[in-house]
Amino acid sequence: MTAPRITHVAAGILLRPDGTFLLGSRPVGKPYAGYWEFPGGKLEAGETGLDALKRELHEEMGITVTAATPWLVQTFTYPHATVRLQFFRVTGWDGEPQPHEGQSFAWQTPGALNVSPILPANGPILRGLALPPVLALSHARGLGIDGWLARLDQRLADGLRWLVLREPQLAAADYRALATEVLARAHHRGCRVLLHGDIDLARELNADGVQLPARIAATLERRPRGLDWLGVSAHNADELAVAQRIGADYALLGHVAETASHPNEAPLGWPGFAALAGAGWPFPIYAIGGMNADAIATAQVNGGHGVAQRSNAWSTR
């Protein structure tokens, strides 16, 4: 059977500081006319994805891209074509978008769209936009349970909206008790909580999802049912491939910098992270291991979505 011809496309997610993003409608005369999508277009011969993105956004809407970082790659088969879309997060541009091709534009809030229908290939991308640039991992081991819960209350009051409860030192009964308490506090404040490693417990306690170590993810044939969010920890391309196979929403990749928790393991470093994260995965990837807030931009330049933090997430600085 002949492999389908793949059309390579660059697409831009224009992001404003408040987190809203731009969608455009497909003009009359194109397939799926009237559907909403992220603006962009086909790569021409010899173009890189970034080159094509800049050219297309200038032609389509008259803006000049000044800051863009690679994000996700999505392959999708329509009745008329198979497309490989390379998405970029666009955070800087000159000019205001103008409808040069008769399309309409609408600024949207993640999780609260008010336009439809959405072009099918763009649907999964919207889920990734709901993820924060910093993913917090719990740190009861370092702060003590009572001390960490007090710190958690402070972070929740300050707007924390995502948390992975990872405490491998706790016995199963103690982890269950802590998870029950954390879920009550976090859900009251509108914060999602993913449990670590225990799919059944996450279902039982109505957690928002689960973060799986690579060794557990590798045993699964498909995405666990009954959970809204699924993250996978990875250290290499094979483990990222497992995350893709089971339909993970995101992956943690590391460790990137030297950390006290991995004293005898060589870190990936940013070049190693970039080589893995930039290989064309369909989900956001977080850099983990020695990450502080200053590393967010570095992670994004190197193809990541942001950073995952443990001890630094609970600093009082």
Backbone bond lengths (Angstrom), bond angles and torsions (degrees), N, CA, C in turn:
res aa  C-N    CA-C-N  psi(-1)  N-CA   C-N-CA  omega(-1)  CA-C   N-CA-C  phi
1 M - - - 1.466 - - 1.525 109.18 -
2 T 1.320 117.34 132.96 1.455 121.72 -178.46 1.517 110.86 -75.26
3 A 1.317 116.03 132.50 1.459 120.15 178.77 1.527 109.19 -67.57
4 P 1.337 117.25 142.32 1.467 119.03 -178.88 1.524 111.46 -66.08
5 R 1.308 115.38 145.05 1.462 119.71 174.28 1.525 108.48 -69.80
6 I 1.304 116.02 133.75 1.469 120.97 -176.39 1.529 109.74 -104.57
7 T 1.315 115.23 128.36 1.460 121.47 174.16 1.519 108.65 -94.56
8 H 1.327 116.51 124.25 1.459 121.45 -177.86 1.528 109.73 -92.17
9 V 1.331 114.90 129.65 1.459 121.68 -173.60 1.528 109.08 -131.85
10 A 1.317 116.64 141.51 1.459 122.62 171.52 1.523 108.39 -107.57
11 A 1.323 117.41 133.46 1.462 121.74 -178.88 1.517 109.41 -130.01
12 G 1.311 115.98 143.10 1.465 120.89 -177.02 1.516 112.42 -113.75
13 I 1.324 115.75 133.17 1.459 121.83 174.02 1.525 106.87 -104.18
14 L 1.330 115.82 97.64 1.456 120.75 179.60 1.522 108.48 -73.92
15 L 1.326 116.25 119.88 1.461 122.18 -175.43 1.518 110.39 -116.19
16 R 1.329 116.15 127.04 1.461 120.53 173.74 1.531 109.24 -91.36
17 P 1.334 117.70 161.47 1.472 120.20 -178.46 1.516 114.52 -55.66
18 D 1.330 117.79 -26.17 1.470 119.79 -179.82 1.525 112.90 -83.18
19 G 1.348 117.45 3.45 1.448 121.43 177.27 1.514 114.70 92.09
20 T 1.325 118.46 -8.06 1.454 119.91 177.83 1.527 110.03 -72.83
21 F 1.340 115.47 155.49 1.460 120.98 -176.82 1.527 109.59 -135.74
22 L 1.335 115.31 161.25 1.458 120.79 -173.11 1.528 111.98 -101.28
23 L 1.323 116.17 132.12 1.451 122.81 169.04 1.522 109.00 -116.26
24 G 1.332 116.12 148.89 1.457 121.50 176.65 1.514 110.09 -125.27
25 S 1.316 116.56 150.08 1.464 120.79 177.98 1.526 109.27 -87.63
26 R 1.324 115.97 146.42 1.459 120.58 178.00 1.535 108.81 -77.97
27 P 1.331 117.11 131.09 1.463 120.18 -174.55 1.526 112.82 -73.15
28 V 1.310 114.87 162.96 1.467 121.92 177.07 1.524 109.40 -59.33
29 G 1.326 115.70 138.67 1.458 120.49 178.94 1.508 113.82 102.04
30 K 1.340 117.49 -14.34 1.460 121.36 176.85 1.527 109.51 -101.99
31 P 1.350 117.38 153.53 1.471 118.48 173.70 1.529 110.68 -55.15
32 Y 1.318 116.25 142.77 1.461 122.13 -179.02 1.537 111.89 61.87
33 A 1.319 116.65 35.88 1.469 120.40 177.84 1.526 110.11 -54.64
34 G 1.323 115.86 136.42 1.459 121.50 -179.54 1.508 114.67 90.67
35 Y 1.344 117.56 -14.99 1.465 120.17 174.93 1.531 109.35 -74.12
36 W 1.329 115.58 153.66 1.457 121.02 -179.04 1.524 109.89 -98.80
37 E 1.333 115.79 143.42 1.463 121.42 -175.08 1.524 109.90 -153.20
38 F 1.324 114.88 169.96 1.458 120.79 169.82 1.524 107.84 -82.00
39 P 1.331 117.98 133.94 1.463 119.81 -174.68 1.524 112.37 -67.41
40 G 1.325 115.46 151.37 1.460 121.54 179.43 1.504 109.96 163.01
41 G 1.333 116.17 -161.97 1.453 119.27 -179.77 1.508 112.27 -177.74
42 K 1.328 115.28 -178.04 1.459 122.42 -174.60 1.525 111.90 -71.39
43 L 1.336 114.40 145.70 1.461 120.07 172.42 1.529 109.13 -73.97
44 E 1.313 116.04 137.00 1.456 120.90 172.73 1.524 109.34 -91.14
45 A 1.316 116.60 165.96 1.462 121.49 -177.55 1.520 110.73 -54.77
46 G 1.343 116.15 127.99 1.459 121.43 176.96 1.507 115.34 84.01
47 E 1.333 118.14 -3.97 1.458 120.58 -178.69 1.527 111.57 -84.53
48 T 1.318 116.02 145.84 1.453 120.70 165.69 1.524 108.02 -83.64
49 G 1.331 116.05 167.69 1.448 119.24 177.11 1.518 111.92 -59.74
50 L 1.328 117.05 -41.46 1.461 120.45 -179.06 1.523 111.10 -67.16
51 D 1.337 116.76 -39.90 1.467 119.83 177.21 1.529 110.43 -59.66
52 A 1.335 115.58 -46.13 1.462 119.75 -179.37 1.521 111.35 -63.79
53 L 1.331 116.12 -40.82 1.457 120.00 179.36 1.522 110.71 -58.86
54 K 1.324 116.82 -49.65 1.463 119.96 -178.67 1.524 111.47 -61.03
55 R 1.330 116.48 -43.29 1.465 119.57 -179.14 1.524 110.68 -65.23
56 E 1.336 116.86 -47.55 1.461 120.50 -176.29 1.529 112.13 -64.03
57 L 1.328 117.59 -42.43 1.460 119.10 -178.47 1.525 111.19 -69.46
58 H 1.320 116.66 -29.46 1.457 118.98 175.46 1.527 110.51 -71.12
59 E 1.343 116.30 -42.12 1.458 120.22 -179.63 1.529 111.97 -70.10
60 E 1.333 116.77 -41.62 1.459 120.78 -174.42 1.514 113.60 -77.53
61 M 1.337 116.90 -37.03 1.461 118.89 -171.97 1.521 113.96 -136.86
62 G 1.331 118.40 4.79 1.456 120.88 171.85 1.510 116.49 74.12
63 I 1.339 118.10 19.35 1.464 119.20 178.97 1.527 109.80 -104.76
64 T 1.320 114.92 157.86 1.464 121.79 176.01 1.520 108.43 -112.25
65 V 1.321 116.37 114.25 1.462 121.08 -178.46 1.521 109.99 -70.85
66 T 1.328 117.15 128.71 1.464 122.15 178.74 1.524 113.11 -114.86
67 A 1.321 118.10 -17.23 1.473 120.87 179.44 1.523 109.05 -150.24
68 A 1.341 115.91 118.05 1.465 120.76 179.34 1.520 108.89 -149.39
69 T 1.317 116.23 140.05 1.459 121.11 178.47 1.522 109.65 -127.23
70 P 1.343 118.33 144.29 1.469 120.75 179.32 1.519 110.92 -65.91
71 W 1.343 115.19 147.76 1.461 118.76 -176.84 1.520 111.07 -131.51
72 L 1.323 119.59 -89.91 1.454 122.47 -176.05 1.522 111.07 -116.24
73 V 1.335 115.44 162.18 1.461 121.77 172.19 1.525 107.68 -126.69
74 Q 1.308 116.35 126.25 1.459 122.26 -176.56 1.523 109.21 -124.87
75 T 1.331 117.45 125.68 1.463 121.62 174.75 1.516 108.69 -105.18
76 F 1.325 115.68 130.35 1.465 120.03 -173.99 1.523 109.41 -141.43
77 T 1.327 116.56 137.09 1.461 121.25 178.83 1.524 110.16 -106.06
78 Y 1.339 115.42 115.82 1.455 122.66 172.53 1.532 108.59 -94.73
79 P 1.333 117.47 168.38 1.466 118.84 175.30 1.529 113.04 -58.10
80 H 1.349 116.49 -29.94 1.461 119.96 -174.84 1.529 113.91 -101.12
81 A 1.342 118.44 -11.04 1.467 119.07 -175.59 1.518 110.63 -171.90
82 T 1.339 115.66 155.90 1.460 122.71 167.82 1.522 107.49 -106.08
83 V 1.331 115.98 124.90 1.457 120.32 -175.91 1.523 110.24 -118.02
84 R 1.307 115.29 144.54 1.465 122.12 172.82 1.527 106.48 -115.53
85 L 1.319 115.03 107.07 1.455 121.31 -174.27 1.525 110.46 -98.52
86 Q 1.309 115.49 121.51 1.458 121.07 174.03 1.526 107.42 -99.82
87 F 1.326 115.38 114.20 1.462 120.46 -176.95 1.529 110.99 -94.54
88 F 1.322 114.69 139.24 1.454 122.14 175.94 1.524 109.00 -120.81
89 R 1.325 115.92 141.13 1.462 121.21 170.22 1.525 106.88 -86.33
90 V 1.323 116.44 118.30 1.465 122.10 -177.24 1.522 107.92 -105.50
91 T 1.315 116.00 113.15 1.468 120.90 -176.04 1.519 113.07 -112.53
92 G 1.333 117.08 -3.26 1.456 119.69 178.27 1.521 110.69 -145.45
93 W 1.328 115.66 134.21 1.459 120.45 176.73 1.528 109.18 -159.18
94 D 1.313 115.15 154.92 1.461 122.21 175.43 1.519 109.03 -104.72
95 G 1.334 115.59 137.27 1.452 120.65 -179.27 1.505 112.45 95.81
96 E 1.336 115.21 166.88 1.454 122.17 177.08 1.521 109.51 -107.60
97 P 1.326 118.26 135.75 1.468 120.14 -179.54 1.526 112.36 -55.82
98 Q 1.325 114.84 128.98 1.456 122.14 177.91 1.532 108.83 -122.75
99 P 1.337 118.22 142.22 1.473 121.18 -176.34 1.526 112.27 -79.38
100 H 1.317 116.81 78.25 1.461 120.79 -177.36 1.524 112.80 -69.67
101 E 1.337 118.95 -17.36 1.458 121.52 -178.43 1.530 112.41 -116.64
102 G 1.330 116.02 19.43 1.459 119.89 177.88 1.513 114.54 79.76
103 Q 1.319 117.34 10.78 1.458 120.36 -179.76 1.528 111.00 -83.51
104 S 1.321 116.12 169.63 1.464 122.24 172.59 1.521 108.62 -109.18
105 F 1.337 116.73 154.41 1.449 122.30 177.71 1.519 109.74 -121.54
106 A 1.332 116.54 149.45 1.464 121.37 177.56 1.515 109.30 -149.61
107 W 1.335 116.88 126.68 1.462 121.69 174.48 1.520 108.60 -81.03
108 Q 1.325 115.46 132.46 1.453 121.64 -172.87 1.530 111.59 -124.16
109 T 1.340 115.04 154.45 1.459 122.26 176.33 1.519 109.10 -104.96
110 P 1.347 118.77 132.25 1.473 119.48 178.69 1.515 111.68 -52.86
111 G 1.331 115.59 130.92 1.452 120.96 178.44 1.507 115.57 79.60
112 A 1.339 117.49 2.58 1.472 120.19 -177.94 1.527 110.06 -143.36
113 L 1.321 116.78 54.88 1.460 120.83 -179.02 1.526 110.85 -67.94
114 N 1.332 116.08 145.13 1.460 119.76 175.19 1.525 111.66 -125.30
115 V 1.352 116.49 18.28 1.459 121.22 173.81 1.529 108.78 -127.04
116 S 1.319 115.29 153.84 1.467 121.17 177.29 1.528 107.79 -165.51
117 P 1.350 116.56 161.80 1.469 127.91 -2.90 1.522 111.48 -80.52
118 I 1.336 116.00 159.91 1.453 122.56 178.64 1.528 109.31 -95.49
119 L 1.322 117.47 136.67 1.457 120.82 176.70 1.529 108.90 -56.15
120 P 1.324 119.18 129.81 1.467 121.16 -171.96 1.522 114.83 -52.36
121 A 1.312 118.94 -40.38 1.461 120.53 -177.79 1.517 112.27 -65.72
122 N 1.325 117.28 -21.74 1.462 120.55 -177.61 1.520 113.43 -89.72
123 G 1.344 117.50 -13.73 1.452 120.36 -177.41 1.515 114.60 -55.76
124 P 1.357 118.76 -51.80 1.469 119.18 -179.35 1.528 113.68 -61.29
125 I 1.331 117.31 -26.33 1.467 120.56 -178.77 1.524 110.53 -67.34
126 L 1.308 116.49 -33.15 1.458 120.31 -179.00 1.525 111.10 -61.50
127 R 1.317 116.92 -32.94 1.469 120.89 179.32 1.522 110.55 -65.24
128 G 1.321 116.23 -42.78 1.452 119.73 179.35 1.518 113.27 -62.53
129 L 1.332 116.84 -31.07 1.456 120.22 -179.73 1.526 112.48 -68.40
130 A 1.326 117.25 -16.93 1.465 120.44 178.02 1.522 112.26 -77.59
131 L 1.329 117.19 -15.26 1.463 120.48 -178.33 1.524 111.18 -77.66
132 P 1.337 117.46 142.81 1.459 120.67 -178.45 1.530 111.37 -79.29
133 P 1.333 118.34 161.62 1.464 120.28 176.65 1.525 113.39 -71.49
134 V 1.330 117.04 -21.93 1.466 121.75 177.17 1.521 108.69 -123.38
135 L 1.327 116.02 123.44 1.458 121.81 177.13 1.521 108.06 -105.04
136 A 1.333 116.63 120.97 1.461 121.75 -176.19 1.523 110.62 -90.90
137 L 1.334 115.77 131.97 1.461 123.06 171.42 1.526 108.19 -106.85
138 S 1.312 116.77 141.07 1.459 120.94 -176.88 1.528 111.41 -63.39
139 H 1.351 114.97 162.00 1.470 119.35 -177.48 1.520 110.95 -144.96
140 A 1.338 116.67 44.29 1.460 120.14 177.90 1.522 111.49 -65.31
141 R 1.311 117.56 -29.01 1.460 120.30 179.46 1.524 111.26 -62.49
142 G 1.320 116.58 -38.92 1.461 119.27 -177.89 1.509 113.82 -85.31
143 L 1.330 118.14 -30.39 1.461 121.51 -174.38 1.524 113.28 -104.94
144 G 1.344 117.46 -8.42 1.456 120.66 -170.98 1.518 108.70 81.67
145 I 1.321 116.64 149.56 1.468 119.34 -174.75 1.516 111.85 -61.11
146 D 1.327 117.38 -47.83 1.468 119.21 -178.26 1.522 111.12 -65.38
147 G 1.319 116.88 -42.45 1.457 120.18 179.35 1.517 111.99 -64.36
148 W 1.346 115.87 -40.26 1.455 117.71 -179.63 1.520 111.18 -70.84
149 L 1.336 118.49 -38.85 1.459 120.39 178.23 1.533 111.10 -61.44
150 A 1.330 116.40 -37.71 1.469 119.31 176.63 1.529 110.49 -64.22
151 R 1.321 115.94 -41.84 1.464 120.41 177.41 1.526 110.81 -65.88
152 L 1.332 116.66 -37.89 1.456 120.73 177.46 1.521 110.62 -60.38
153 D 1.315 117.45 -44.16 1.462 120.44 178.77 1.520 110.96 -58.34
154 Q 1.338 116.28 -39.38 1.469 119.66 178.58 1.521 110.90 -64.81
155 R 1.330 116.45 -44.46 1.461 120.32 -179.04 1.528 111.14 -66.77
156 L 1.311 117.13 -37.64 1.464 119.98 177.39 1.519 110.78 -63.95
157 A 1.317 116.34 -41.37 1.467 119.96 177.40 1.516 111.37 -64.19
158 D 1.334 116.61 -29.09 1.467 121.20 179.69 1.524 112.99 -85.43
159 G 1.340 116.81 -2.94 1.453 119.06 174.87 1.513 117.31 111.18
160 L 1.341 118.57 13.77 1.463 119.95 176.98 1.528 109.72 -58.56
161 R 1.355 116.10 131.29 1.459 119.39 -175.81 1.528 113.99 -124.81
162 W 1.338 118.22 -5.39 1.469 121.31 178.17 1.518 109.03 -141.05
163 L 1.341 116.55 137.21 1.455 120.81 -179.54 1.524 109.63 -149.12
164 V 1.327 116.17 135.60 1.457 122.39 169.73 1.522 107.70 -106.57
165 L 1.321 117.48 120.53 1.472 121.69 -179.22 1.523 108.14 -89.44
166 R 1.327 115.29 95.77 1.464 121.04 -177.41 1.520 109.29 -118.71
167 E 1.316 116.76 105.79 1.465 122.55 -179.13 1.527 109.06 -138.65
168 P 1.328 118.64 72.81 1.471 121.42 -173.47 1.517 113.82 -65.70
169 Q 1.336 118.19 -15.15 1.459 119.78 -179.50 1.523 112.74 -76.94
170 L 1.316 117.54 -15.35 1.456 120.81 -175.54 1.527 111.57 -82.58
171 A 1.312 115.19 142.87 1.463 120.34 170.59 1.524 109.00 -65.59
172 A 1.332 117.01 159.63 1.458 121.62 -174.44 1.528 112.27 -56.93
173 A 1.327 117.26 -43.24 1.463 120.09 -178.72 1.526 111.25 -66.24
174 D 1.349 116.25 -39.37 1.467 119.68 179.51 1.524 111.13 -69.06
175 Y 1.341 116.52 -36.98 1.467 118.95 178.05 1.523 110.16 -66.10
176 R 1.324 117.18 -41.34 1.463 120.76 178.03 1.530 110.44 -58.88
177 A 1.340 116.11 -45.90 1.464 119.81 -178.97 1.524 110.89 -62.54
178 L 1.337 116.29 -43.20 1.467 119.79 179.44 1.528 110.16 -65.80
179 A 1.325 117.41 -42.70 1.463 120.67 179.90 1.519 111.30 -60.64
180 T 1.329 116.61 -41.62 1.465 120.53 179.07 1.519 110.72 -60.88
181 E 1.327 116.41 -44.02 1.467 120.93 179.93 1.531 111.22 -66.79
182 V 1.321 116.48 -44.12 1.469 120.77 -177.45 1.525 110.51 -65.66
183 L 1.317 117.17 -42.22 1.456 119.75 179.59 1.524 111.49 -61.52
184 A 1.310 117.70 -40.21 1.464 120.68 179.00 1.519 110.58 -63.29
185 R 1.333 116.74 -46.00 1.468 119.99 -178.78 1.528 111.22 -67.63
186 A 1.326 115.88 -44.76 1.460 119.91 -174.22 1.522 112.18 -70.46
187 H 1.317 117.53 -45.33 1.461 120.03 -178.80 1.525 111.58 -65.03
188 H 1.303 116.91 -31.03 1.464 120.34 175.46 1.520 110.87 -61.58
189 R 1.336 116.76 -29.32 1.466 121.93 -178.61 1.528 112.63 -100.66
190 G 1.333 117.86 4.93 1.453 119.74 179.08 1.510 114.80 79.12
191 C 1.326 116.92 24.82 1.464 122.14 -179.69 1.524 109.87 -101.65
192 R 1.325 116.82 131.69 1.460 121.30 174.86 1.526 110.01 -77.30
193 V 1.327 116.09 143.45 1.463 121.52 178.76 1.521 108.85 -128.72
194 L 1.330 115.72 127.00 1.458 122.28 174.20 1.525 108.01 -108.92
195 L 1.315 117.12 128.95 1.456 120.72 175.55 1.520 109.23 -81.95
196 H 1.317 115.68 161.28 1.466 120.45 -174.51 1.525 110.95 -106.39
197 G 1.333 115.29 114.87 1.453 120.21 167.81 1.503 117.57 83.84
198 D 1.329 119.54 -18.23 1.465 121.73 -172.50 1.528 109.95 -113.70
199 I 1.314 115.88 94.55 1.468 121.11 -177.09 1.522 111.10 -65.03
200 D 1.312 116.95 -44.83 1.463 120.19 -177.59 1.523 111.59 -63.57
201 L 1.317 117.09 -42.07 1.462 119.90 179.58 1.527 110.37 -66.21
202 A 1.332 117.35 -38.85 1.457 120.19 178.39 1.525 110.84 -60.50
203 R 1.309 116.26 -40.75 1.470 119.81 177.10 1.534 110.64 -66.19
204 E 1.335 115.48 -46.89 1.464 120.32 -175.72 1.520 112.23 -60.63
205 L 1.335 116.08 -40.19 1.462 120.28 -175.67 1.528 113.03 -91.94
206 N 1.330 116.36 3.68 1.465 121.02 -179.25 1.524 112.32 59.67
207 A 1.333 115.02 40.42 1.459 119.57 172.67 1.525 108.89 -68.79
208 D 1.325 116.01 164.92 1.461 120.50 -177.03 1.519 112.63 -80.80
209 G 1.320 116.68 -10.67 1.450 119.77 178.89 1.511 110.52 168.15
210 V 1.330 114.90 -164.18 1.458 120.59 -177.34 1.523 109.32 -144.23
211 Q 1.320 115.31 143.51 1.466 123.26 173.25 1.520 106.74 -106.91
212 L 1.328 117.26 118.99 1.452 121.03 -173.75 1.523 112.05 -104.99
213 P 1.337 117.76 132.77 1.464 119.86 167.44 1.525 109.59 -61.64
214 A 1.326 116.54 155.93 1.463 120.96 -177.58 1.528 111.52 -58.34
215 R 1.342 117.48 -37.74 1.461 120.12 -176.17 1.528 111.61 -65.66
216 I 1.332 118.20 -32.99 1.461 120.76 177.32 1.522 110.29 -78.19
217 A 1.319 116.83 -43.06 1.463 120.09 179.39 1.528 111.17 -56.77
218 A 1.327 116.38 -37.35 1.468 120.74 -176.99 1.525 112.68 -66.21
219 T 1.332 117.87 -19.65 1.464 120.60 -179.54 1.524 112.65 -85.25
220 L 1.320 117.65 -8.95 1.463 121.15 -175.32 1.521 111.23 -91.47
221 E 1.310 115.44 146.60 1.459 120.84 175.08 1.510 112.04 -93.12
222 R 1.339 116.75 -23.20 1.454 120.25 -177.17 1.530 108.83 -154.32
223 R 1.294 115.44 173.57 1.458 121.41 178.00 1.528 110.30 -63.64
224 P 1.341 117.90 134.38 1.468 119.58 177.25 1.527 110.97 -61.59
225 R 1.309 116.39 139.23 1.452 120.60 179.36 1.526 110.65 -83.94
226 G 1.323 114.49 157.86 1.453 120.21 173.54 1.508 115.24 80.83
227 L 1.330 117.44 10.65 1.465 121.08 178.34 1.526 108.94 -125.29
228 D 1.313 115.76 136.94 1.461 119.43 -176.25 1.528 112.13 -74.60
229 W 1.343 117.00 -44.38 1.458 120.97 -174.26 1.525 110.56 -123.17
230 L 1.343 114.19 142.56 1.462 120.83 179.65 1.518 109.93 -134.69
231 G 1.329 115.87 121.37 1.452 122.08 173.58 1.517 109.96 -115.91
232 V 1.332 116.72 152.73 1.461 122.24 178.90 1.525 108.82 -132.43
233 S 1.312 116.32 135.49 1.466 121.57 174.45 1.522 108.81 -86.28
234 A 1.323 117.00 134.99 1.463 121.02 -176.58 1.516 110.39 -140.21
235 H 1.338 114.26 154.85 1.459 120.76 -179.71 1.519 112.50 -129.07
236 N 1.330 116.47 -8.77 1.463 120.41 -177.04 1.522 109.57 -156.80
237 A 1.344 116.30 178.74 1.464 121.09 -176.02 1.523 111.81 -65.75
238 D 1.321 117.44 -36.51 1.463 119.59 179.95 1.528 111.22 -61.86
239 E 1.315 116.42 -41.66 1.464 119.35 -179.35 1.527 111.82 -72.79
240 L 1.330 117.60 -31.67 1.461 120.16 172.63 1.535 110.11 -65.75
241 A 1.331 116.54 -36.25 1.465 120.10 177.60 1.517 111.14 -64.64
242 V 1.333 117.11 -35.94 1.467 120.38 175.44 1.527 109.78 -63.44
243 A 1.328 116.60 -44.20 1.467 120.51 178.18 1.526 110.63 -57.48
244 Q 1.323 116.90 -40.63 1.455 120.46 178.27 1.529 110.89 -67.41
245 R 1.308 116.85 -42.03 1.462 120.87 -176.84 1.525 112.43 -61.79
246 I 1.328 117.21 -38.25 1.463 119.38 -176.67 1.531 112.51 -94.75
247 G 1.325 116.96 6.61 1.461 119.96 173.22 1.506 115.16 77.36
248 A 1.337 117.44 38.89 1.463 120.78 178.69 1.527 110.74 -64.73
249 D 1.322 115.62 149.11 1.461 121.16 176.72 1.524 112.04 -83.07
250 Y 1.328 116.21 -24.87 1.464 121.43 178.53 1.522 108.12 -162.99
251 A 1.331 115.59 168.93 1.470 120.43 175.28 1.523 109.17 -135.88
252 L 1.327 114.96 150.04 1.466 122.17 168.53 1.523 106.85 -100.07
253 L 1.325 116.98 130.08 1.458 121.16 -176.73 1.517 109.95 -124.71
254 G 1.305 116.62 124.80 1.462 120.01 -179.60 1.525 110.49 176.93
255 H 1.371 113.77 -166.31 1.442 123.40 4.53 1.526 110.54 -83.93
256 V 1.338 115.35 145.27 1.461 120.72 -174.33 1.525 111.12 -87.02
257 A 1.327 117.17 -46.25 1.471 122.09 178.69 1.525 109.16 -111.46
258 E 1.304 116.11 165.21 1.460 120.41 177.73 1.520 109.97 -64.92
259 T 1.334 116.11 136.47 1.457 121.39 179.49 1.521 109.65 -135.96
260 A 1.327 115.10 155.98 1.459 120.32 179.23 1.522 111.73 -66.36
261 S 1.351 116.41 -24.87 1.461 119.53 -178.07 1.532 112.66 -79.07
262 H 1.350 117.69 -12.07 1.475 121.43 177.79 1.531 109.01 -132.47
263 P 1.341 116.90 62.68 1.470 119.32 -171.47 1.527 114.26 -68.01
264 N 1.306 118.50 -24.49 1.462 120.72 -175.47 1.526 113.49 -110.31
265 E 1.343 116.10 14.67 1.453 120.49 -179.34 1.527 109.72 -116.96
266 A 1.320 116.24 131.18 1.460 120.54 179.59 1.527 109.77 -69.26
267 P 1.331 117.93 133.28 1.469 119.85 178.95 1.524 111.43 -74.55
268 L 1.332 115.39 159.51 1.459 120.08 175.68 1.518 111.80 -65.47
269 G 1.344 115.61 -37.24 1.463 119.33 -170.02 1.520 109.27 71.50
270 W 1.333 116.16 165.45 1.463 118.89 -179.04 1.529 112.93 -66.01
271 P 1.339 120.12 -36.84 1.474 117.91 176.34 1.531 112.58 -61.20
272 G 1.335 117.07 -41.37 1.451 120.05 178.38 1.518 112.00 -66.50
273 F 1.330 115.76 -40.02 1.468 119.72 177.09 1.518 110.47 -62.23
274 A 1.337 116.64 -46.36 1.465 120.68 -177.97 1.525 111.80 -62.20
275 A 1.336 116.57 -39.17 1.466 120.09 -179.65 1.526 111.23 -63.26
276 L 1.327 116.85 -37.49 1.457 120.73 -179.77 1.534 111.75 -81.42
277 A 1.322 117.04 -47.60 1.465 120.22 -176.78 1.517 111.94 -66.76
278 G 1.324 116.70 -28.17 1.457 120.02 -176.94 1.509 114.28 -89.45
279 A 1.318 117.82 14.71 1.462 121.04 -175.83 1.522 113.94 -87.27
280 G 1.345 116.69 6.87 1.461 118.84 173.09 1.507 115.56 93.31
281 W 1.341 117.89 47.17 1.464 121.55 -179.47 1.521 110.59 -89.39
282 P 1.342 118.10 149.77 1.468 120.55 -176.53 1.523 114.35 -88.85
283 F 1.334 117.91 10.99 1.463 121.02 -179.18 1.529 109.30 -134.14
284 P 1.341 117.12 156.47 1.465 120.45 177.15 1.521 111.40 -65.71
285 I 1.333 115.51 147.93 1.464 121.66 -179.87 1.525 109.07 -125.36
286 Y 1.323 115.49 128.83 1.461 121.89 177.27 1.528 110.04 -99.50
287 A 1.320 116.39 138.96 1.458 121.40 170.16 1.524 108.30 -81.68
288 I 1.331 115.98 134.42 1.465 120.21 179.87 1.516 109.07 -133.50
289 G 1.322 115.30 149.09 1.463 121.36 179.41 1.511 111.52 107.93
290 G 1.339 116.75 98.15 1.461 120.70 178.32 1.507 114.42 72.63
291 M 1.319 117.81 27.02 1.463 121.43 -174.81 1.526 112.23 -93.47
292 N 1.324 115.91 133.58 1.460 121.16 170.82 1.523 108.49 -120.02
293 A 1.327 116.92 179.13 1.462 120.54 -175.91 1.523 111.87 -61.60
294 D 1.333 117.27 -29.80 1.463 120.12 -179.71 1.525 112.44 -67.85
295 A 1.345 117.16 -14.83 1.463 120.82 -177.08 1.522 113.02 -87.76
296 I 1.330 118.27 -6.22 1.465 120.25 -177.38 1.517 111.10 -59.01
297 A 1.324 117.12 -50.41 1.464 120.62 -177.71 1.522 110.86 -63.23
298 T 1.337 116.78 -38.70 1.471 119.98 178.85 1.514 110.65 -63.85
299 A 1.331 116.60 -42.76 1.469 120.36 177.89 1.519 110.82 -60.30
300 Q 1.314 117.31 -42.19 1.464 120.68 -177.53 1.527 111.70 -69.66
301 V 1.315 117.87 -39.21 1.463 120.43 176.58 1.519 110.58 -61.12
302 N 1.331 116.23 -31.05 1.463 121.35 -178.22 1.524 113.23 -93.83
303 G 1.330 117.37 19.26 1.449 121.88 173.56 1.510 115.69 94.06
304 G 1.339 117.78 2.67 1.454 120.86 -179.53 1.517 112.38 -90.10
305 H 1.327 114.45 166.40 1.467 121.14 176.13 1.520 110.67 -84.98
306 G 1.327 115.99 -32.26 1.449 121.96 -176.70 1.509 109.34 171.50
307 V 1.337 116.92 -150.03 1.456 120.95 -177.41 1.525 110.50 -129.03
308 A 1.323 115.12 152.39 1.467 122.36 171.78 1.528 107.80 -108.76
309 Q 1.313 116.34 134.69 1.461 121.53 -175.34 1.520 110.70 -127.38
310 R 1.324 114.33 146.06 1.451 120.12 171.63 1.526 108.47 -111.35
311 S 1.317 118.58 -85.02 1.466 119.72 -176.20 1.525 111.85 -62.23
312 N 1.331 117.36 -40.14 1.467 119.37 -178.05 1.528 112.29 -67.39
313 A 1.312 118.04 -21.17 1.463 120.39 179.17 1.527 112.07 -68.85
314 W 1.332 116.91 -18.58 1.466 121.01 -174.39 1.513 112.20 -116.39
315 S 1.314 116.39 13.61 1.455 120.47 177.63 1.514 109.99 -67.28
316 T 1.317 116.11 145.84 1.471 121.12 178.94 1.512 111.48 -93.85
317 R 1.339 117.62 7.43 1.472 119.93 179.40 1.512 110.14 -62.99
